[in-house]
Amino acid sequence: MECGGLSTVTIPSFSCSGTSKAQGVSFVTRKLHRSCSHPLVLPNPLPGSFLPHKSHLYYYQNKSTFSSRISRSFIFSQSGKQSWDIGRFLKTLYFYNGPPSPAKFFEFLVEKLSGPSPSEAAKEMATDGIILVAGATGGVGRRVVDLLRRKGSAVRVLVRNEEKARSMLGQDVDLVVGDITKASTLLPEYFKGVRKVINAASVIVGPKEGDTPDRAKYSQGIRFFEPEIKGDSPEMVEFIGMKNMINAVKDTVGLESGKLLFGFEGNLSRDLPWGALDDVVMGGVSESTFQIDPSGGENDKPTGVFRGVVSTANNGGFASIRTKNFSTPEDLSAYDGLELRVKGDGRRYKLIVRTSREWDTVGYTVGFDTVKDQWQTIRLPFSSLSPVFRARTVPDAPPFNPSEIVSFQLMFSKFEYDGKLNPTFVEGPFQLPVSTVRAYLKEPITPRFVHVGSAGVTRPDRPGLDLSKQPPAVRMNKELGFILTYKLKGEDVLRESGVPYTIVRPCALTEEPAGADLIFDQGDNITGKISREEIARICIAALDSPYARGKTFEVKSVIPFSEPYTIDPENPPPEKDYDAYFKTLKDGVTGKESLEQEPVPV
């Protein structure tokens, strides 16, 4: 029977004398004879991870044989069976648990006898799917919150003033207090469970001569007042604020290219504390190792290599590598599965993911097939993982929790699950190069961060532009602290972050109702007006549309400034299919292209 660790290993009745040392720790044994009335019982290893012995450095030599073993003593079992390597068993135990402690060993035995069942050790799936709204007390932000709550979405708001937010949004709103201009106020626990973001935070602009307490002059959005910046500068809000927001949420919303967990990719590399965990823990003789081959990967690049020799002697039949428990659990709840880049040998392997620090507990497991002598990408959705304990499925185990991953294991085994056999199993040597392990987002990828910017951000420095025909913010960019310049810089931070995004650039915002026909455009050329309510609806629609991912666009109503827009409550306009607009948009069009053009000749 295979396992990730056994409660005990029982050796047939022998007594022994002598001492064997493993990594500086003495273990007492006795000379073998058959007069002992009690079997020798050795504990199962405790929690763990792995890298070949000595420090947590990889061996970069391409060895044809396994690394030298610690001094060992062999215990011979019944006639006709192969010798069992107690030295390697103790080395495995030491690697995963450190120097043995008699007190800890006693606690371990008590825990094994009275502890919870494997299914009880796993944690419940954490709640996820929260949409974070920044700038939730602004004209667009509060409408976003209202619409999302009416849809039944889980919403959390990030605000600077709690009293103001609760008075506007309700006392029951899920609220965190922070300032995007101050990274220290954006605490990690604020973003637990956040999967998507709508950022409506913006620098505050108001009339120089003052405004009403509810900003009536500013909100009407049509009549012109001499403006000025109120509060923090455009640089702090639009540029530094965007940097702080992206750093705060990128781990919870996920990156389009995924998250590298192990391996070598361009100039990036990440290691894991892999170690061998073979059927020696149950008396077998299979043996494996994990090494780094500096030129064995694709295009002669580095790769990890899981290799070994597997045998069914002594009722064994599996070899594996497993990481030590991570000091901090890996939170992959933003992603949909794990992706392995491997060079196959035609065999079927297993990936085991654990969410409990207990050693001998449920492992969420999936098998995968490889193609001989071919590099291939293996995608293993989290939804395909089955709870398994000692090669038996556990139907009543809690669901897999991707936010609490504490170890990984790769295994080549004779066994599948519940008594089934691996159809590709053959005794003898095997080898599986693994160049990367990463978390991935499944296709189609939808935006995880929708940002409300502004039309006109590329126009202040555009060659040959007639500023007299442009909106006030374009004409007064310098006087307003380079507001549009820093809005554009903030956009670039988002575009370069790797987070799936949409950037919505509204023209002049009004308090008119949503419902008018719209014009979507790209290249930053249009002027006009649009309802704040409409922008809120567009942002929410973008979160669920793969057609909006990676797009930057401007939007306005077809209604000119000179005509107020109203609707008949008895005959409201039909709901819009925003995907029809998103489908017309192109990648990579931002309006920055025109900044590189030559000035128009006079």
N, C-alpha and C positions, 0 to 999 in steps of 0.2 A: 504494500500500500504506500502511495506517495504521500508526502506531507510537506509543509513548510517548516516543520519542527514537530517533534513527538513528545508526549508527556514524559515518557521514560523509555530507555533502551535497556532491555534485560539480557544479560549474558548468561549462558548456561552455567550450572553450578561449578565454580572454580574457586580456589582461594589463591592468593598471590602475595608476593613480598617484593620490595624494591621501590625505587622512586624514578619517575619520569618527569622531566621538566619541559614546560611549554612557555616560551616567551617570558622566562624568568619566574614562572609560578610553578610550584611543586605540586604534584599530584601523587598520592600514595596508591600503589598497586601491590599485589602479592603474587608470589610464584604460583604457577598454575598446577593445581592438582585437583582431583575429583572428590576430595573428602569434605569440602565445604557444604554445609546444609542449606545455605541461602544463596540465591543468585545475586550477582553484582548488578546493582541498579544505578544507572547514570541519568542525571537530569536532562531534560530537553532544553536546548538553548532558549534564551529569553528574547527581548525585543531586538530588532536589528536592521543593519545595512552592511555595505561591503566595499572593500578595495583590497587587492591582494596584500597580505600581511606586511609588516613594517609600518611605515607611516601611511597617510592617505594619498600617497603619490602613486601614479600609474607606472607600470613597467613599460618602457618604450622599446625594449628589445623585442624583436620578433623571434621568440623562443620556440624551438621545436619540441621541447619537453617542458613540463610544468616546473614552476619555481621550486627550489630546494625546500624540503619539508622540515618542520621542527623535529627534534629527536623524538622518536616514537617507540611505543611498545606494542606488540601485536597480541591480540587475544584470539586464540584459535577456538573456533566453535566445533560443532559436531563434524565427524569424519566426512570428507567429500565436499565440504564447503570451503570457500576461499577465506583467507585470513582477513580479519577486520582491523582497520587501522585506527586504534584508539588515539594515537597522536594527532591524526588529522581531525578526528572528532573533537578533541580538546582545542585544537587550533580554531576550528569553526566556532566553538562555544566562546572562546576568548575573544575572537574578532567581534562578535556581535554584542558581547556583554561586558568586556573588560575583565580585570582580574576577579576571579571568583571570591565571594565573601560567604563564609559559613552562615552568617545571620541572614543574608539575602537569599541564600539557597533554601534555608528553613522557611522563610516567608513565602518563597516561590512554591514550595511543596504544599503549604497550607492553602495558598491561593488556588492552586490547581485542584485541591480536594474540595474546596468550598466556594470557589469563585463562580461568577455568572456563566451562563451558557454562551457559546460562541455567538449566537445571534443577538444576545443582550449586550455584547461588547461594542457592537457597531452603533453609531449615533444616528439619530433621525436626520432626514434630509432638511437642510436649512431652507427657510423661505427665501425665494428669490424673485426676480422679475420686477424690482422696484425701478420706477422712472424718477430720476432726480431733476428738479426744476430749479435752476439758479436764476436770480432776478425775479422771484415769484411775486413780488409786490409791485412790479412795474406794469405798464399797460398791457403788454403782450403776455408777460409771465402769469399774471393772475387769471387771465382767460385760459391759458394752457392748463393751469391747475384745475379750474372749474370744469373744463371739458373732459379731462382725464378722469376726474372723480365721478363725473356723470356716467362715464363708460365703465366704471368699476375697476379701473386700473389702480395698482398700488403706487402711490405718489409720495415722495419725500421732497420737502422744499428746503433750500439753503438760503438763509436770509441773514441780514446784519442786525435787524431790530425785531426781537421776538414779539414784543407787545403790539407793534404795528402789524406784523404778519398775522397774528391771531385775530386781531380786530377785523382785518380784511378778508382772511381766508377761513376763519372759523377756529374755535377753541380745540377742535379734535384733529387738526391737521398734523401729520407727521412732519416734525420740524427740527432742523439742526441750525445752530447759530454759528456763522463763520463769515470771514471777510476774504474774498478772493484775492485781494491785494496783499494779504498777509498769510503766507503759506503755513505758518505755525498754527493758525486757527482752523485749518482744514484737517481735522483729526481723522485717522484711518477708520475708526469705528463709525464715522458718519456715512461712509460709503459701503458698508457691509450690505451685501444683497443688491446693490445698485447695478443694473444691467444696461440702462440707457439714460442719456442725459439730454435735456433741452436747455440750452444756455441762452437766456434772454437778458442776462446782466449787461448793463451798458453804462457808460459815463453819463452823468446827469447834466443836462443842458436846460437852462431856463432863461426867461426874460430878464434883462438887466434891471428893469424897473420893478422887479418883483412879480410874484404870482399869488394866486389864492392858495389856501392850505391843501386843496385837492388838485393843484396844478392845472386849473381849468384853461389858462391861457396856452400852456404848453400842449395839453392833450388835444385841443381842438384841431391843431395841425394844419390850419389853412392860412389864417392871417399871420403876417410876419411880425415878429417882435425882435428887437436887437438882442441876440443871445449871448450868454456867457456860460462858462463851465462852473458848476456848483459841486464842491466837494473834491474828491480825488481826481487827479489828472488823467487824461486819456492814456498816457503811457502806462500808468499804474493799473487802470481798469482794463483797458482793451488789450494790452500786450503782456504785461507782467501777470495780470489776472488770468489770462488765457493759459499762460505757462503753468501757473499754480493749479488751475483746474485740471488740465491734462495730466499733470503729475499725480494728482489726487485720485483720479478715476480710471486711469488707463489699465490698471491691474484688474479692476472689477468689471469693466465693460469689454475688455479684450482687444487684441491687436489683429488687424486683418491678416497678417502673415503668420499668426499664431505665436506661441510662446515656446522658445527653445528650452528644453529641460535637460538634455544631454547631447553632447556631440560637437561637431565642428561645422561652421557655416560662415563662409567668407572670413572676415576678421574676428568673428565671434566664436567663443568656445565655452562650454559649460560641462563640468564633470559631475559625477555622482559617486557616492561611496559604495561602489559595487563590491560584493564579496561572494565567494563560492559557497553554495548551500546544496550539498548533494545527498544521495541516499545513505551516506556514511552515518547520518544522524539516526538511521533506523537499522544499522548493521550492514548496509550494502557497501559496494566497492567502487561504484561509479565515481568519476573525478572530472572536475571542470575548472576552468579559470577564466579570467577576463583581463585582456591586455589591450594596450593601445599600439596599433601598427601605424607608424608615422607616414607611411606611403601606400597603405593597402586599400584606401578608399577610392572613390571615383576620381578620375583625373589625377591619380597619384596623391590624393590628399589623405590626411589622417582619418582613421576609423577605429572604433572599438571592435574587438573580436571576442565573442563568446564561443569557446571551444572546449572540447573534452572528449572523454571516452565513457560510454554508458554501458552498463552491464546489468543483467538480471540475477547475477549471483547473489546468494544470501537473501533472496526475495526482494532485491532492490529493483531498480529500473528507471531512475530519473537522475538528471543533473540539472542544476540551475544556478543562476546568479541572482542575488537579492541585495538591495541597498540596506544600509543601516537606517533606522528611523530618522527622519529629518528632524532637526532641532525645532523648526517651525513648520507646521503642516503646510503643504502646498495647496493654495486655493486656485483651483482650475474651474470654478463654477461659471466663469464667463465663456467657457469653451464647450465644444460638443463632443470631443473625443481625443484620443491619442493617435499620433501618426508616427510610424517607424519607417526609417529608410534602411533597408537591409539588402544584403546580397544572399539570396536563397541557396539552399542545397537540396531542395525538393522535399524537405521534411515539414512536418506540422509541429509548431511550437505553441506555447502558452504565454500570455501576459497576465500577471496577477497584480492587482492593485489593492493595497490595504489602507483602511481608514482608522484602524485601531492600533495603539502602541503595544498591545498584547502580542506575544510571539505566536502562540498556537491558537489562532482565531480565524474567523471568516476572511477569505480573500476573494475579491471580486475579479472574476476570471473570464477570459475569452481565448479561444484557440485561433490560430491563423496559419494558412498554408503558404509555402514559399515555392518559387520556381528556381530550379537548379541553375546555378552560374549566371544569375540575372539580378541586377539591382532593381529593386521595386519599392514602391511606396505602399505601405500597409496602413489603412485607416480603420481604427477600431472605435466605433461610437461608444460613448459611455452607456447608452441604452442597450448595448449588446453584452455588457458585463453581467455575469451570473454569480450569485453568492455561493461559494464553495468552501467546504471544510473537510480536509483530509480526503479529497477526491469525491466528496459527496455533496450534491447540491443541498442548500438550506432554504426551502421554500418560504419559511416565515421570517427570514432575515430582514432587517430594515433596508430600505432602498439605498443604493449607492449614493454617497454624499461627496461630490467632487470638490467641496470646499475644505475637506479635512484629510487630504492624501498624505500619508506618512511614510510609505515605502512602495517600491516597485520590485517585481521579480520576473525574470525570463526563465522559462523551463523547457527542456526537452524530456519527454516522458513516455513510458510505455502505455500510460493510462490516459484516458479522457476523463469522463465523470461517470459516477454511478455504475461502475463495473465495465464500461465500454473501453475498448482498446484503441490506441492511436494507430490508424491504418498505415502510417508511414514509418512506424518504429522499426529500427534495425539496430542491433547491438554493434558497438564499435565506435570509431571516432566520428565526430561531427564538428561542424564549424559554421558559425553565423556571424559575419561582419555586420555591425550596427553602427551606421555613421551618425544618425540623429534620432532622438526621441523628442517629440514636440506635441503640444496641445494645439488643436486646430478649430477653426470656425467652419461649420458646414455651409455649403452653397445651397441656395443663393444667400449671400451675406447682405444683411440690411444695415442701415446706418445705426450706429450706437451713440453718436453725438451729433445733435442737430443744433446749429448755431445761428442765431438771429444777428445778422450784420447790418449793412447799410449799402444801398446803391450809392455810387459816386466815389468809392474808396480808391479807385485808380485814376481819377480825373485831375486832382490838383497838379500833378506833374506831367500830364499828358501833353506831348508836343502839338502845337497848333490849335489847341482847344479854345473856343471863344467863351471865356469865363462869364461874360455878361449874360449868357443864356443858360447858365448853370444854377442849381439850387444854392441857397445861402451857405450851406455847410461846405460846398466846394469852393465858393468864393472866399470864405472866411476860414479856411482850414488852418492857416497859421495863427490867426487871432484866437481860435478855439483850441490852442494847444496841440495843433497838428492832429486833430481828432480822426480824420479819415486816414491819415498816414499810419497811425497806430492801430486803427481798426484793420487795415490791410495786413500789418505785421502780425496781428493776432490771428487772422485767417491763415496766414502762412504757417504759424505754429501748429494749428490744427491739421492743415493739409500734410505737414511733414511728420506728424506724430505716429502714424501707423494705425490710428483708431479709425474704423469705418465712420465716415462723416457725411453730412450735408450742410452746405452754407446757403442760407436764405438771405437775400439782400432786398428788403422792401424799399420801395420809394417812400415818399412822405406818408407818415402814419396818421390815420384819422380815427374818430370815434364812431364812424358810420357802421351800420351793420354789415355782416358778411352776406355774400350772395351775388354780387355783380360779376359779370364775365371778366375773365382775367387775361393778362398778357404775360407770359413767361419769356424772358429773353436772357441772353448771355453776351458777355463782352463789355458790360458796364456802360451802356449807352442811353438807356431810357430814363425819362422823368415822368412824374405823375403822382398819384396818390393811391393808397390802399388801406383797407380797414384793419385795425389791430386784431379784430376777431377773425378775419380771414387768415392772417399770418399765423395765429395760434392753430387754426385748423390745418394749415399747410404743414406746420412743424410736426404735429401729431401724425398726420398721414405719412410723412417722410420716414418716420421711425419704422414703419412696416413695409416699406417699398424698396425692393432691390434696385429699381430704376432710379431712385434718388441717391443711391450710394456713390460717393465720390464726386458729386455734382455741386457746382457753384452757379447760382442764377439770381437774376433780378426779377421782381414781380410787381405789377401794378394793375389797377382796375382799368376797364375801358372807359369809365366815367370821367370826364374832364374835371379839373379843379372847380370850374365855374358852376358845375351842376351838383347839388347835394344828392346823395343816394339814399333812398328810403325803400322800405318794403311794406307790402300789405300783409299784416299778420294773418288775414283770412286766406291769403293766397301766396304763401312763402315760396321762394325760388327752390328748385330741386337741389338735392344733395349733389355735390360735385364729385366726379371721379378724378382725383388728383393724379392718379397714375397716368391718365391720358396726357397730362402736362409733363410729368416726369419723363415719360418715354421720348419726348422730343429733345431732351437735353443731351449734350455731348460731354465727354470727359475732357478735362484739361483746359477748358475755356474759362478764364478768370477776368479778362480785361487787362491783365498785366502785359499781354502781348503788344498792346498799342504803346506801352511805355518805351518799347525798344524801337519804334518807328522813327523815321526822320521827320523833323518839323515840316509842316505844310508850307510850301513857298508862298511868300506874300506877293 
